[in-house]
């Protein structure tokens, strides 16, 4: 099989062979990820650990051969190896080879699930990717506002955490300022610390304030991103309207020119008749 045909199968998805290859590859990825998840269970690992390890080695060998073939038949090898999917393809096989140095790293094989992004291409789900791109643009546009928001919240959390350390003290579980700040963060995000709770009336009052502030803060980043998305949508619609107006103006100008040419031709004919 020549390199061009191999490229069509591995990188192509419009041909039957290319689509079949991608579907088989996606099924292999799903099975290998499920095997890693099952192997994390102690009882399953005890009974089927060896079988799952053999399966993982088999899948890693297949993915390694596939990665080498992708580099081999790629028109621009450097571009592929440094691309997002190229890096993901590499990272999906490295953990297996590092098991001999650190066994728990095998769990990172789950990064293979990112390779399922190709499913958007295979099943023609590109509109969903475009929606994701719209969200990415909105996040990028609102980055300065979000950074200012995070910095402001960080300052508030440091002050409130320190205040709780002063109010409650070490006798009530607030052993130091960093731990108190951590408590303030998890309370502010409505997660709840659990192990440490305020005992004094003043401490409970501060805790209530932090909880209410947490609910108020949730709406801020959502509002920022929503505002940017709405702005981008309006800008896009405005641009489309401007393009439509320009096209209509061009059509009107073309018709006017055509009418002028006809009038000039008619005037010439009248002059000839005279």
Protein Blocks (a to p, Z undefined) as FASTA:
>chain_A
ZZklmmmmmmpmkbmklmmmmmmmmmmmmmmmmmmmmmmpmklmmmmmmmmmmmmmmmmm
mmmmmmmmmmmmpmblmlmmmmmklmmmmmmmmmmmmmmmommlmmmmmmmmmmmmmmmm
mnopmlmmmmmmmmmmmmmmmmmmmmmmmmmmmmmmmmmmmmmmmmnommnopabfklmm
mmmmmmmnononolaccfbfklmmmmmmmmmmmmmmmmmmmmmmmmmmmmmmmmmmmmmm
mmmmmmmmmmmmmmmmmmmmmmmmmmmmmmmmZZ
